[in-house]
Amino acid sequence: MKNRHIRHLISGFLALSVLLISGCSPPAAAPSGNDAEALHAWLDDDITSPADLAAQTIASGRSVILAQDDALRGDTSMLVEALLPTLHDVGISTVGVFFMDVSGQADLDEFILSDPADNPSDNPALKAQSLLRAADASLGYAEYCGFLETVNRFNSRLNDEETPIRVAALGRNGQLDIESLAELVQGGEDEAAETPSDPAGPVFLWLLASQTASALEAWGEGDSPDENSPPENSPPEILRHHGPIPGGGLRWDGLIESVAAERDLRDRTFAFYTEPAPFPGWEESEIDADIYAVTPYPYRGVTPIPDFISPEYASDARRFFPDMSMEKPLRWLSSRMNHRIERAARKYAKSLPDV
């Protein structure tokens, strides 16, 4: 009887503590009513898809840079894959990516432009993993390998008269290679180009947001051209994928998420030019973007590939983990590297808000 009385007292104390804590917590912020009304009005009258807006920009002769906010964000890869058919339709023959190394371009071309039917015994997933491991072993995530496989499948379904999409490596030892990027951009000036290695016209680049300032050097450091300059000499349009605030929380107090939740599913994918933006709050966002894209994909981190670095590759992979001093045994070293890859993904995933 005494024990039961004590249990009741403990339960009551815990319940009272929860009430006191919740009562002291500040209420969740709500998005501005003016912003919500303005965004709803824009969606009613002017909604445009990310693919359509990217196509309009490219058709005008401008290149597009998708600036991913973090290398560990996984859902942005879904946006890139969804854009591929439209990019191809408007003449994009080259997609430059930050996560592949220029030293492996020949092997990358061989895989991307190959027909899986010609080598049915090959495993595309393992080949993509091998290419990524040689390019940047610290990015052992399924999304990057999946993109390579998606482009390979896309190209294999084209007819002989259609130009395949080439994936251009823009990394060198984990950094953006400005020289390779400049060559890619300058190659766009050659209208007589007939091979995927010499793209004609605008390009689509998939970079990290932290790399965009350096990338603009390929276009004359982002200087505004005079009114007589052709569009291809103009700086590229920067496209950003809507997502949470780095470190946690939702932008504009959840404006995009709350408005999207009130709309039909077809209205939850849209993009807009940021000048002018469709709601007043954008002006104070301090987001460097010309195009802002919203998708219904849940925010998520990347997916680690199990045992991405094998003991046989551990010695070669050490250069991607410069702070690791352990050399032997190699199975322990590879295990530590794989653990580092998995831990980074878990840490990022924990920082994402639930919506």
C-alpha positions in Angstrom: 0.0 0.0 0.0 2.9 2.3 0.9 4.7 1.5 -2.4 1.6 2.2 -4.4 1.2 5.6 -2.7 4.8 6.5 -3.5 4.3 5.6 -7.1 1.2 7.9 -7.3 3.3 10.7 -5.8 6.1 10.2 -8.4 3.6 10.1 -11.3 1.9 13.2 -10.1 5.2 15.0 -9.7 6.3 14.1 -13.2 3.0 15.2 -14.7 3.2 18.5 -12.9 6.8 19.0 -14.1 5.7 18.4 -17.7 3.0 21.0 -17.4 5.3 23.6 -15.9 7.9 23.1 -18.6 5.4 23.3 -21.4 3.8 26.3 -19.9 7.1 28.1 -19.8 8.0 27.3 -23.4 7.6 30.1 -25.9 4.9 29.6 -28.4 6.0 28.4 -31.9 6.4 31.3 -34.3 3.8 31.7 -37.0 4.5 33.0 -40.6 3.3 36.5 -41.4 -0.2 36.7 -42.6 0.8 39.1 -45.4 3.4 36.7 -46.6 1.0 33.8 -46.7 -1.7 35.8 -48.5 0.8 37.0 -51.1 2.2 33.5 -51.7 -1.3 32.0 -52.0 -2.2 34.7 -54.5 1.0 34.0 -56.6 0.3 30.2 -56.6 -3.3 30.9 -57.7 -2.2 33.1 -60.7 1.4 32.5 -61.6 2.6 29.1 -60.3 5.6 27.8 -62.3 7.5 24.6 -61.9 11.3 24.4 -61.3 11.7 22.6 -64.6 9.8 25.3 -66.5 11.8 28.1 -64.9 15.1 26.5 -65.5 14.0 25.8 -69.1 13.1 29.5 -69.6 16.5 30.6 -68.3 18.4 28.1 -70.4 16.4 28.9 -73.5 17.4 32.6 -73.1 21.1 31.5 -73.4 21.9 31.6 -69.7 23.6 28.8 -67.7 22.2 27.7 -64.4 24.0 26.7 -61.2 22.1 24.7 -58.7 23.7 25.7 -55.4 23.2 22.9 -52.8 23.2 24.2 -49.3 25.1 21.2 -47.8 26.9 18.2 -49.3 25.0 16.1 -46.7 21.6 17.1 -47.9 20.0 14.1 -49.7 16.7 15.3 -51.1 18.3 17.8 -53.5 19.5 14.9 -55.6 15.9 14.2 -56.3 15.4 17.7 -57.7 18.4 17.3 -60.0 17.1 13.9 -61.3 13.7 15.4 -61.9 15.1 18.2 -64.0 17.1 15.9 -66.3 14.4 15.3 -69.0 13.6 19.0 -69.3 17.3 20.0 -69.3 17.8 17.6 -72.2 14.8 18.9 -74.0 16.2 22.4 -74.0 19.5 21.3 -75.3 21.6 20.8 -72.2 24.3 18.2 -73.1 26.5 18.7 -70.1 25.8 18.6 -66.4 28.8 19.6 -64.3 29.0 18.2 -60.7 31.1 19.1 -57.7 31.5 15.5 -56.3 33.4 13.9 -59.2 37.2 14.5 -59.8 38.6 15.7 -63.1 41.3 13.0 -62.9 38.6 10.4 -63.5 36.7 12.0 -66.3 37.6 9.3 -68.9 36.3 6.6 -66.7 33.2 8.7 -65.9 32.5 9.2 -69.6 32.9 5.5 -70.3 30.2 4.7 -67.6 27.8 7.5 -68.3 27.8 7.0 -72.1 27.7 3.2 -72.0 24.6 1.1 -72.7 23.9 -1.3 -69.9 22.5 -3.8 -72.5 26.0 -4.1 -74.0 27.4 -5.5 -70.7 24.6 -7.2 -68.9 27.0 -8.8 -66.5 28.2 -5.4 -65.2 26.8 -4.0 -62.0 26.0 -0.3 -62.5 25.7 0.4 -58.8 29.1 -1.1 -58.0 30.7 0.8 -61.0 29.2 4.1 -59.8 30.5 3.4 -56.3 34.0 2.7 -57.7 33.9 6.0 -59.6 32.8 8.0 -56.5 35.2 6.3 -54.2 38.1 7.3 -56.5 36.7 10.9 -56.8 36.0 11.6 -53.2 35.9 8.7 -50.8 34.5 10.9 -48.0 31.2 11.2 -49.9 30.2 7.6 -49.8 26.5 8.3 -50.1 23.9 6.6 -52.2 22.5 9.8 -53.7 25.6 10.7 -55.6 26.0 7.2 -57.0 22.3 7.1 -57.8 22.6 10.2 -59.9 25.3 8.7 -62.0 23.2 5.6 -62.5 20.2 7.7 -63.4 22.1 9.6 -66.1 23.4 6.3 -67.5 19.9 4.9 -67.7 18.6 8.1 -69.2 21.2 8.1 -72.0 20.6 4.4 -72.7 17.0 5.2 -73.6 17.8 7.9 -76.2 17.7 7.1 -79.9 20.8 7.4 -82.1 19.9 10.9 -83.2 19.7 12.3 -79.7 22.7 13.7 -77.9 23.4 12.1 -74.6 23.9 14.0 -71.4 27.5 14.1 -70.3 28.5 14.5 -66.6 31.5 16.8 -66.3 33.7 16.4 -63.2 34.4 19.7 -61.6 36.3 18.7 -58.5 40.0 18.3 -57.8 41.1 16.8 -54.5 37.8 17.8 -52.9 37.9 21.4 -54.1 36.2 23.1 -57.1 38.5 23.1 -60.0 38.1 26.6 -61.5 40.3 25.8 -64.6 38.1 22.9 -65.6 35.0 24.9 -65.0 36.3 27.8 -67.1 37.2 25.3 -70.0 33.6 23.9 -69.8 32.1 27.4 -69.9 34.3 28.6 -72.7 33.6 25.4 -74.7 30.0 26.6 -74.8 31.0 29.3 -77.2 31.8 26.7 -79.9 28.6 26.3 -81.8 30.1 23.7 -84.1 30.7 21.3 -81.3 29.5 17.8 -82.1 30.8 15.7 -79.3 29.7 15.6 -75.6 33.2 16.7 -74.6 32.7 20.0 -76.3 29.3 21.3 -75.1 27.5 23.9 -77.2 25.4 26.6 -75.4 24.5 26.9 -71.7 25.5 24.4 -69.1 23.8 23.2 -65.9 26.1 23.0 -62.9 25.4 21.2 -59.6 27.7 22.8 -57.0 27.7 23.6 -53.3 26.5 27.0 -52.3 29.9 27.7 -50.8 31.5 27.2 -54.2 29.3 29.6 -56.2 31.4 32.7 -55.6 34.5 31.0 -57.0 32.5 29.5 -59.9 31.5 33.0 -61.0 35.1 33.6 -61.9 34.5 31.5 -65.0 32.1 34.2 -66.2 34.4 37.1 -65.5 33.8 37.1 -61.7 30.1 37.8 -62.2 30.5 41.2 -63.8 27.4 42.5 -65.5 27.8 42.5 -69.3 26.9 45.5 -71.4 23.6 45.5 -73.1 25.1 44.3 -76.4 26.7 41.2 -74.9 25.1 37.9 -75.9 23.3 36.0 -73.1 25.9 33.2 -73.0 28.5 35.8 -71.8 26.2 36.8 -68.9 26.7 35.4 -65.4 24.7 32.2 -64.7 21.5 32.2 -62.8 21.8 30.8 -59.3 19.1 28.3 -58.3 18.6 27.4 -54.7 16.5 24.5 -53.4 14.2 25.5 -50.5 15.1 23.9 -47.3 15.5 24.4 -43.5 17.8 26.9 -41.9 21.3 25.5 -41.4 21.5 24.2 -37.9 17.8 23.7 -37.4 14.5 25.6 -37.8 12.3 26.6 -40.8 12.8 29.7 -43.0 10.2 32.4 -42.6 8.8 30.6 -39.6 7.5 27.8 -41.8 5.8 30.0 -44.4 6.5 27.7 -47.3 5.6 24.5 -45.4 2.4 25.9 -44.0 1.2 27.3 -47.3 2.1 24.1 -49.2 0.2 22.1 -46.6 -3.0 24.0 -47.5 -2.6 23.4 -51.2 -3.3 20.5 -53.6 -0.3 18.2 -54.1 0.2 19.7 -57.6 0.8 23.2 -56.0 3.6 22.0 -53.7 6.2 22.0 -56.5 7.0 25.5 -57.7 9.8 28.0 -58.4 10.0 31.7 -58.8 12.5 34.4 -59.8 13.5 36.3 -56.7 13.2 39.7 -58.4 10.5 40.3 -57.6 9.7 37.5 -55.2 6.1 36.5 -54.6 6.0 37.4 -50.9 7.4 40.4 -48.9 9.5 38.4 -46.4 11.9 37.3 -49.1 13.6 40.7 -49.1 15.1 40.0 -45.7 16.1 36.4 -46.4 19.7 37.2 -47.4 19.7 34.1 -49.6 21.9 34.4 -52.7 19.6 33.1 -55.4 18.1 34.2 -58.7 15.7 31.2 -58.8 14.2 29.6 -55.8 12.7 26.1 -56.1 10.3 24.4 -53.8 9.6 20.6 -53.9 7.4 18.3 -51.9 10.3 16.0 -51.0 10.8 15.5 -47.3 14.0 17.2 -46.0 16.5 14.4 -45.4 20.2 13.7 -45.2 22.3 11.5 -47.4 22.2 7.7 -47.2 25.6 6.1 -46.3 26.6 3.2 -48.5 27.4 0.2 -46.3 31.1 -0.7 -46.2 31.8 1.9 -48.8 35.6 1.9 -48.2 37.0 -1.6 -48.2 40.3 -2.6 -46.5 41.8 -3.0 -50.0 41.1 0.7 -50.8 41.9 2.1 -47.3 45.4 3.3 -48.1 44.2 5.2 -51.2 41.3 6.7 -49.3 43.4 8.1 -46.6 44.0 11.3 -48.6 40.3 12.1 -48.2 40.6 11.9 -44.4 43.8 13.9 -43.8 43.3 14.0 -40.0 43.4 10.2 -39.6 46.9 9.1 -38.5 46.2 5.3 -38.3 47.8 3.3 -41.0 47.5 -0.4 -40.0 45.7 -2.7 -39.8 43.8 -1.6 -42.9 40.6 -3.2 -41.9 40.5 -1.0 -38.8 41.3 2.1 -40.9 38.6 1.4 -43.4 36.1 0.8 -40.6 37.0 4.2 -39.0 36.5 5.9 -42.4 33.2 4.3 -42.9 32.2 5.2 -39.4 33.2 8.8 -40.1 31.0 8.9 -43.2 28.0 7.4 -41.3 28.4 9.7 -38.4 28.4 12.8 -40.5 25.2 11.7 -42.2 23.5 11.0 -38.8 24.6 14.3 -37.3 23.2 16.2 -40.3 19.9 14.3 -40.3 19.4 15.1 -36.6 19.7 18.8 -37.4 16.7 18.7 -39.8 13.3 19.8 -38.4 10.3 17.5 -38.6 7.6 18.8 -40.9 
